[in-house]
Amino acid sequence: MENVLIGKDAILNLRMGITFPDDQAPEVQPEPVENGQSLTDQVIAATGPKAHPRLAQIMPSLVRHLHEFAREVNLTVPEWMAAVDMLNECGQISNDRRNETQLLCDILGLESLVDEITSNLLASSNAGTPSAVLGPFYRHNAPLLPNGSSIVKNLTPKTPWYSQAIADSAYITGRVLSTDGKPIHGAIVDIWLAAPNGLYEQQDDSQTDMNLRGRFETDQDGRFAFYALRPTSYPIPFDGPAGRFLTLLDRDPNRPGHIHFIVSAPQHRALTTQIFDDRDKYLTEDAVFAVKDELVVKFLPRKGDPKARWYLEYDFVLGREN
């Protein structure tokens, strides 16, 4: 019965949904059922002539794939209800500081796939910086700071991760360029990352609001600069259904150390991406499948700066709007 998701050792034990007693669970997975094709055809045909054009285009495919999946795996009502409950819980714990449904999409690789598809559709050349997933912990309206400012707030010797923060203190700079190589003045570089304890500030009451977040405007040379930290690897949170789902799949939950960026400028396509520290042991095991070779960076030792022990220079290249 270990292949059946409706026994006591499966979904309900992790509060993922509904189950029923083991004596009601099939001992072997039967062959896929063939019924229901007429229902699938009815659902597709129900779309009216005034439907939104894009929905009219994509919904027949979605319905066919969903129904075929249910037939292929012989999806049961308790299993379907478990999935419904999981999605409901994702919505219930999501807010403007955390998007659990997006995290679920991340661990299924869906956001990385959609990001890749969108990038390929919009790209006019291969010269731009690769994109990467937004992730579930972005917050709007991070403080707009002068170049050269630090996004590390209220760091004191009493901070539990003070020693690691000092050891990983970093000065990060670079330029925002157009694909023709020209610097872009007035681009906005929006940054956020987790603290050395592996938590974003909205997950950790001990951190100051908007800690390790900031926005910077590029100067005449297209340059931005700020003080931050080398990123730390961390497991995705287990306090919600996405983390429990990973446990059911017996998957590694870790994300390699990374820094998030959204880079935007007039007449250019906004870039959502991440950079990854090359020292991290989880680069080949990212739980959300976001690592790309072009986004792996090497921090260098920095001397003569009491505020930073490491240095990184990285340029972002934006494609023009089509």
N, C-alpha and C positions, 0 to 999 in steps of 0.2 A: 504493500500500500504506500510505499514511500514516494511514488510518483503521483499520488492523488492529493490535491490541495484542499481536501475537505475533511481530513482526519484531525484528531485532537492535537497532533504535533505540528500543525500547519498554521493557518492564518489566524484563527481565533486566539491562539496562545500568545500571539504578538499583538493582539487587539487590532487586527487588520480587517476583520469582517465577521461573517457568520459561518458556522460550521454545523454539522450534525453528528450523532454518535457514530463510532467506527463501524458498528455492525450495519450501518446504512451505506457505507462508502464502498464502491466497487473495488474488488481486489486487483483487477487488471484494467488497463485503459482499453476500452473497446475500439473497434474500427470507427473512423469518422462517419457520422451520419450523412445521408444524402438528401434529407428532407429540407423543406423550407425555401426552395428556390423560387416558388411562386410568390412567397411572402417578400423575398428580396426584390423581385420584379415589381410588386405592388408599391413598395416603399419608394423605389426609384421613380416610378410613373406618377407618384403623388405630387411631385414638384410642379408648381403651376407655371403658366406662361409668363407671369410678371415677376418671377423670382429674380433675385440679384444675379447678374450675369456670371460673376465668378463662382457663386454658390451653385448655380445651375451647371457650371462646368465641372466642379470638383466633387459635389455630393454623390453623384452616381458611383464614382470610384470609391469614395469613403464607405458608402453603404455596402458595396460589393465586398470590399476587403474585410469590413467588420463582420458581416454575416458569414463570409467564408472562413474567417478565423474561428468563429463560434462553432461552425460545423466541423472544422478540421480537428479541434481539440475536444469536441463534445462538451462544450461549456455548460455547466449545471447552474441552476438558479442560485444555490448558496455561493458558488464561486463568483457569479455575476454580482450578487449582492455584496460580497466582500470587496470587489473592485469599486462598486458604487460608494460603499462606506469609506473606502480609502480616499477616493476623490473628494467626497464631502468633507472629510477631515482635513485634507489639504486646503480646501477653501476656508474652512473655519479657523485655521491657525494662521492664514496668510493676512498680511496687512501691508502698510506702506514701508515697513522695515524688513519684511521677510516674505518671500513668495515660494511657498512650499510646492505648489503645483508646478512652477518652473523648475524647482529642484528635482521633482520627479521626472520631468522631461529631460533634465540634464543627465540623470543617471541611466536613462534609457538611450542616451545618445541622440535624442531627437533634436535638441536645440543645436548641437554641433552639426548635425546633418542639415537642418534648415539654414543655419548660418552659412554653411558651405554652398548650398544651392543659391541662396540670395546673393552671396558674393560673386559667384560665377555669372549670375544673370546681370548684375549691375556693372561688373568690371569692364572697363574699356581697354585695359591693358593689364599685364602682370606686374607692373611696377609698383603698385601700392602695397602698403603694409598689410599682411594677412589679418583677417578678423578672427575673433574668438568669442565665446559665449559671454553674455552679460552676467549670468549667475543670479542667484536669488536675493543678494544682499545689497544691491544698489539702492542709494537714497538720492532723491533729487535735492537740489539747492545746497550742495556742500559749499562751505565758505569760499569766496573768491579772495585769494591771498596774493600779496606781492611776490614776484619771483625772488627766490632765495629764502623764502619762509620755510618753517618746519610744519609738517602736518602731525607731528607727535606732540600730543597735548598732555600737560600736567604730569610729566615723567619725574618721579622723585625716587630716592632710595627706598621708600616704603612700597613702591609699586612691585608686586610679586615677580614680575618679569623684567625688573630694572637691569640686572646684570646682562641678560641676553640682549636687551634693547641697546645697551651701550656697545656691546660686542658687535652688534649688527647695524649700528648707525651708519647711514649712507647718504651721500650727496648724489642726486640724480638730475641729470640735465640732458638736453638734446634739442633738436629743432623739429619744427613741423614744416614739411616741404610739399609742394605740389609735384605731380608726376613728371613735370618738366625740370625739376630740380630747383625751382625758385622757392625761397623761403616765404612763408605765409605769416604776415603780420596780423595780430588780433585773433589768432586761433585760440580756442579754449581747450585746455587739457584738464580733464576731470579724472581724479585719481582716488582709489580706495583700496585698502588691503586689511588683512586680519592682523591682530596683535601677535606677539610671540607666544601667547597662550593658545593660539589657534582660533580665537574668537573675534568676530567683528564687533564694533562697539555696541550695536543694538542687541547683541547676544549677551553682553557682559555689563552688569550694573556698575561694576567698579571702574569702568572706563568713562571718560568725559564724552558728552554728546558730540558727535562728528569727529571723534578721534580717528586719526589715520585716514582722513578724507580731506580733500581740498581741490580747488579749481585754480588754474593759473592761465594768464593771458600771455601769448607770445609777444616778444618785442619786435623791433624793426628787422632783426635778423632771423625772425622765426623761432627764437630760442625761449625755452622755459627752463626753470631750475627750482628745485625744492629739496629739503631734507626729509628723509623718511627712514625706513628700516629695510634691510634685506628681508624678503618674505619668508614665511615659515609654513611648512606643510601642516596639514590638519585633516582630520576625518570630517566628513559631512555630518551634520547634526543627527543624532539618534533619538531626539525627543519628539520626532514627528513620523508620519507614515513613510516618508521617503527613506529615512534611515532604517526603519524596521523592514522595509521591502528589500533593501540591500542584504540584510541579515538572512532573510528567507532565501535569497539567491546565492548565499555564501560567497559574496563578493568583497574585495578589498574596498574599504570606504574612503581611502585617503586621496587628497588632492596635493599635488606638488606645490611648493611655495611659489606664489604668483602675485603680481600687482595688476589690478584692473585699471583700464584706461578707456575713456570716451574722448575722442579728439574730434572737434568740429570747427568748421570755418565757412564763411559765406562762399557760395558758388562751388563748394566741394561736398562730397558725400561724407557724412559723419562716419567715423571709424570706432567700432566697439571691439576692444581686443584685450589681451593679457600678455605680460611678459613673465617668463619662468626662469628661476635661478638655476644655473647649470650644476650647482652642487647638490641638488635635491635628488634623493634616491627614488622618488616616486614619479620621475619624469615619464617612465614607460608604463606606469600603472595608474594614470589619472582616472579617478572614478567617474568623471564626466567627459572624458575623451576629447579634451580641448587643446592638448599640447601640439604645437607645430614647430618643426625644426627652426624656422625663421624667427620664432618668438623666444627661443632659448638664449639667455644673455649671460655674460660673464662679468661679475663685479670684480674690480681691481682694488688693491690696497690704496688708501688715500693717506698722505702724510701732510703734516703741517696744518691740519684743520681740527681743532679740538671738538668740533661738533659731528665729525664723521670719520669712521675708520675704513669706509669703503666708498667706491666711486663707480658710477655707471653713466655712460653717454649712449643714448639711443635716440635715433631719429625716426619720426613717423611720417609716412608718405601717404597723402590723401589723393584719391582720384577726383577728378572734376565731375560735377553733375552732368548727366547726359542731356 
